[in-house]
Amino acid sequence: MATLETAASSTATPRPVDVTASAGRRPSRGRSRAGLRWLGVAPLTAYLLVFLLIPAGELVVDAFRSPAGRFTLGNISAVFQSQYISSFGASLELSALAALFGGLLGLLAATAIVHPSAPRFVRSTVTTFSGMAANFAGVPLAFAFTSTLGATGVITVAFQHLGISLAAIDPTSTTLGLALVYNYFEFPLMILLLLPALDGMKREWREAAQNLGASGFTYWRTVALPILLPSLLGTMVLLFGGAFSAYATAYALSGSTGNLVTELIGNLTNGNVTVDPQLAYALALGMMLVISVLMVAYYLLQRRASRWLR
């Protein structure tokens, strides 16, 4: 009997599980975890709202507002005057030169320090210097280049004794000279941004190309550069945006006589020529549109480059 009762109890229908209760507990736990994740990003969201979104919204509104507070399109139409159009052209030209020089020099330097034959200390030394130089700008940088390549700079005077004029790269009066100044922080920034893409290049690709008889130049032309091109162009877009929005270095070099957009905005708000903050808002709105185009281009390029970095 005991054996039969034991067998019957073992074959009895199992007790139903309260699926509803267990399922009801899981979503609440998932919601609590989602709430914690949102709580973690709350400080960043508040920071972006207070220091980016609200000021940007105020800038857009003030660009269409007259000094009396009424809606007007006069500020926007004034931006299309020849003086301000030329300032945008000068800023775009300077940014293109700085991005081109910084991109090419950064590519060469980054490629050299990640080469297998390069000593380890070279990479650590270059990256440490790049991290410092990428944040060195403003008045100290302007003074350093003025005393070096200015009209009475050390290198300028030394070349004058040799009968060579460096007036074409005078940072206080030429776009090319100012682009060279910008490359002091653009060039090391390019190195820092390009290193992850170069680290993503697999060694097997080079070995396969060499096994097929490809030279180093052929490997870079047919394999490495096509893969690196989206990352290279994306980092150059960032360099372009950094040079386009820079202000302190250019102002320290040329004062109130510069023709860059950032310098004109500073003049209009500081009253060096005339005080017209509404026009300054309109110029800043134009800069925002340019930066927005650069952000879209950078996003598309990074999306394409990420396929090779997975």
PyMOL commands that set and color helices and strands:
alter all, ss='L'
color gray80, all
select helices_A, chain A and resi 2-10+19-63+74-79+82-113+120-133+139-149+154-161+167-169+175-199+203-211+216-245+248-257+261-270+277-305
alter helices_A, ss='H'
color red, helices_A
deselect
rebuild
show_as cartoon
